[in-house]
Amino acid sequence: MSTGQIAAAVGLLCMCCISSSIAISMGGSETPTSMGPAPPTGPTMLKCINTQKRGEMGWKFKKRVKTEAEARALCPDSKYMSLECPTADGFEVFCVDDISKADVLLDKECKGDVAGTPLHGGENKHCVGPYKWDDLHGGGANRGALYEI
């Protein structure tokens, strides 16, 4: 190896060390990181909300359906869809833009587990489930499973 090649190799080594030091000081890492867990498949419920004030917020009831595709097709111009009151015939779909007056509930309440919760005395009234349809949670009695459109 010639003196010029050695000098070039030392310079390159210094550059690598400096860039690694800078990356670490900026919160990075000099070792590759994994991509993390795979994102969930299917829709993700944003939150479970109390829908008793839906009329004040201008929500639009569409109909009762059994699939995500049917529900989404009903609300193409809305920000969200709220799925509520599941029965053997499907769940109610509301098209939603304003959630400003909707109190957030425990996620479990939109998954059928309402025991010990204050809304409707911890009951789901006539909304008897099933509470999950494929990858969707169907909410409950005034319990809206909120999904982004």
Secondary structure, DSSP 8 states (H G I E B T S, - for coil): --HHHHHHHHHHHHHHHHHHHHHHHTT--SS-----S---SS----EEEE-TTTTTTT-EEEEEESSHHHHHHH-TTSSEEEEEEEETTEEEEEEES--TT--EE-GGGGGT--TT-SGGGG--TT-----EETTEE--BTTEEEEEE-
